[in-house]
């Protein structure tokens, strides 16, 4: 399925690149996955959308802005129990007052999450691919587990911005530094359609804000504690990447993406790994392992 030359596993990842990741907090790896692998994921997500059944009460718009996020995720049960489900979150303004779609449903979705890696065979195969396992070993992970996965659409014209943030704000561990994101471009991600932007080396400054579960029965279901940082826009560098490219993201590096004002979508499959060895997953995180889906080990066969 891959169109890469036949090389030893991860021979194309150099020690210099690994050092660059540890220094900058992110690493762009072009052509990590083949065009065929990307097309298979896109085709599978269309099949999932075709079978989508979302109750009116759970048609939840997604935003990363603090006030909007707390309101949009007010459907507490739907959001907080999505860690071991495949659920749908929508762009702003795609529903009428009755909750009916104003545009075709396949154009309305912001993301699908958070357990594609566990229940869908295509995404499970990608998540546990030998080259992914080899990359995790290259960065020193001994006992990684998969904590969540998402398919992000960045719809043309309406794909919203993702404001500057650190993944550790939402996926907190003790000690810090035990979570990485793997962000796979399923089509070209450019500055026009909303590529990622990073502040290099910002993963060394700790975390000043966390999103935590609110007490049971509280609306909204999550709240932020700590102070929100203000970042100088001039510090961000764009990280465009071609179809099949992978961006490795340290859990504390500051990153963002701009709105998609182009006529082209920017589909992505992304998932997060945690080094489970000698690591405590915060019980205050919105996402929690369940008896139905404990965080699955990465180093397993498909």
Buried (B, 14 or more C-beta within 10 A) or exposed (E): EBEEEEEEEBEBBEEEBBEBBEEBBBBBBEBBBBBEBBBBBBEBBEEBBEEEEBEEEBBBBBBBEBEBBBEBBBBBEBBBBBBBBBBBBBBEEBBEEEEEBEEEBBBBBBBBBBBBBBEBEBBBBBBBBEBBBBBBBBBEBEBBBBBBBBBBBBBBEBBBBBBBBBBBBBBBBEEBBBBBBBBBBBBBBBEBBBBBBBBBBBBEEEBEBBBBBBEEEEEBBBBBEEEEBEBEEEBBEBBBBBBBBBBBBBBBBBBBBBBBEBEBBBBBBBBBBBBBEEBEBBEBBBBBBEEEBEBBEBEEEE
